[in-house]
């Protein structure tokens, strides 16, 4: 059973824009925090951004702060990652993840704080 499905990846030029989506089923983003992570070939999975279940608090890795925006639409039960001014080193497989744990707030950047993961969507940024 796939609880999270990412879409919107593809090829984008550096300096352009791209929006990733994360559609949820069998869980509600009203009751779950959302996170985005990415993994480049040969590297470990790394934190990108997260938003609390309330939508009131957001967290970003320093490398994307000011360029990426995380959000979620409760009515559509979908999360988003808006990527503005992407760089070639943003190229990676992007995953969304969800967590209902109250302890999530203590470490929203840690992958082990999330219970549900999507299969990933590839983003390639050309120079």
N, C-alpha and C positions, 0 to 999 in steps of 0.2 A: 504494500500500500504506500503510494507516494503521497506524503503529506505536503511537500513543498516542491514546486516546479518553477525553475527559473526560465526566463526568456529575455530576448532583447539584445543578446550578444551579437558580435559581428566584427567587421573591419571598420575602423574609424581613423580618420587622419588626426595627427597631433594638432591640438588646438580646436578640434571640433567638439561635438557633444554626443552623448549616448545615454539612454535611460534603460536600466535593467529592471525587470519586474520579477516578483516572487509571488506566485499564486498559491494560496493555502487551501487545503481541503482536510477535513477531519480534525481541524483545529481552528481556533479563532484568534486573530491578532489582537482582539480586545483583551484576551487573557494571556498573551504571550509577548515577550520581547522579541525583537527581530535583530539579527546581525547579518552582516555581509563580510565574507572572508575571501581571500584569493590565494591561488597557488600557481606559481610559475614553474616551468620544467626544472627539475633538480632541486627545488626549494621546498621548504615546509609551508604548510598552510598558515597564512598571516591575516591578522585582523585588519579590517578596512573601516567599518562603521557599525554602530548599533543604536537602537532606539528602544526606550523603555516601553512596557506594555501600555502605559498611560499616554505615551507619545510626548511626554513633557521633557524628557531628558534624552539628549543625543551625545554620542561619543564618536570621535574620529581619530584615526591614526594621523600622526603629524604629516605624513607624506601626502595625504589627500585633503587635509583641513583647508577649507576655503575653496576647494575645487569640486568636491563631491558633496551631495546632499542626500541624506537618508530620510525616508518618510514611509508612512503606511496609510492606507485607506480602509477604515473598518467596514464601510458599506460594501466595498468590493472584496474585502478580505485579501488584500494584495499589498505587498510591500514594494518599495522602489529604491533604486540607487541612481540618482542623476549624476552623470559624470560630465563635468565641464572642463575644458582645456586639458584633455588627457595627454599624458606623455607616453613615449614608447615603453618606458619601464613600468607602465600600468598594465602592460600585456600580461594576461594570466587567465586561468580558469576561475570564474567567480561563483561562489556558493552563497546561498542564503541559508540561515539557520534560525530556529525558534526555540525559546526557552520559557517555561512557566515557573521556574524556580525562584523563590524569594531571594535566594543567595546570589542570583544572577547579578544583582546590582553591585555586589561587592567586587566583582571581577568581570565586567561585561566584555573585556577583550580576550578572555580565555576561551578557546574552542570547547574545552571540557565542561563549560557551563551551559551548553546547548544540547537539547535532546533530539531535535529533528533537523535533518539536513536535506537539501535538494541535491540533484545530480550535477549541477554546475552548468554554466554557460560561458563559452569562450569569448574573450574580448581581445582583439589584436589592434594595437595602435601603431599606425605607420608614420614614419618620420617624413 
